[in-house]
């Protein structure tokens, strides 16, 4: 039982990071109706910026803020200079361009910083609190939950309580009609990319210190788990992304703890296949109205 409780809390902590990254994928999908396969590489670039700022100033929080701001800027640049000119008549066009962007970003990072793993510090200790001799959560885990919770609340308020959020959704679902109604569709798409890149940067800042370290490909495996989380919950559902992230985190923790770490990636892929076969739109997708 002690092992199960430990794995549960570990899975929830890991799942919170996957939830944040899945939220970034959901944001892009809701804004532009594409899956940004370059999200992981963009997040790593932001973490490298944080690493440089922290190394130069000695302040983790200056690096943290720099990463989020760089993520916002990178999202704007990518949308305005690359994705805006992609022919969206086929969904594969955006996928191919995003994969090409991954290679470019990782190549540039490798040239500038090299291919060695670099340690990234955390703002709080990672020693877990113990209750009855059972290790539960660390101060850093609490920070992760608080950060992800704040993002979830902020995005929920943005999309449900503000005019900007409604315009972003309208621009994604009916761009032509939105233009006729005076909605700046291009600006809404840019804003969606900027917010998604910022959230992805936050996820990168939260997860990289818990992995092997900072590397140009540090987010590749995390992206697979986060993409699975987004698909499990539904690409149109922020709540689904959070739920999917927690489910994937728990799955990875239980499988790694009881069957071994080498089996965990296979378990994620099995979950992805099962959801795609049983409910392709995700567990939180809304049912489509019948047309006949």
Helices and strands as residue ranges (DSSP letters): H 2-32, H 39-57, H 60-81, G 83-85, H 91-113, E 128-131, E 134-138, H 139-161, H 163-173, H 175-180, H 185-207, G 208-210, H 220-233, H 238-258, H 261-278
